[in-house]
Amino acid sequence: RFMALHGEMYRERVTNAQGDTIRAILRRTRNAPLKESVAISPGGFSEAVYTGFSDRYDAAYLKDRVGFLKIAIEEGVDIITTYSFGAADMYKTTDWLRHWRAVWSQKTGVPLVLWSGQNGTNLPHFEDTVTVCFDPFPASQYAPGQLALAHADYCMHLKTCFDAYKGCCSASRNKELVFVGKQSPPPRSSL
């Protein structure tokens, strides 16, 4: 919402990702004929820090991220998971303090991504990307006290979907999806 032109293009459809805001959007149209959806990226800027970091792994910054599941459970909605295969290979980013920058980016909401494309420009190194929408994750079937179980099941759901479709993009064909978080950096062999 604070990016030049982005907020102006989408106007009131772009907002913050605070829990109260997401709940208000879901509740506002719960009984309306035309319902509104909420699109969020739980890994956010932290996952952007891991762009281009490995030929063996794709990183999902979800280890400590449960808020999106908590809201879905409390509001009784399912989660439509999407994944963009190949997006993590479009640019190269610096390895310097990568995990620290990812944690800091998640904490502050400020991206610390230094990237480069072809010949040092903003043109991507790789453009063969495929975005897949998977079957919904049934968050509405969990009780609020089952948040840890829902998180474990969601991570398994995402990994299963990733493994089933990673072959649709040449850059991700031989990759493994790893989950990272504040206390959990990616495997050392990938750095």
Summary of the structure (lengths in Angstrom):
residues: 191
radius of gyration: 17.3
end to end distance: 32.7
largest distance: 52.0
contacts: 514
relative contact order: 0.20
helix: 42%
strand: 14%
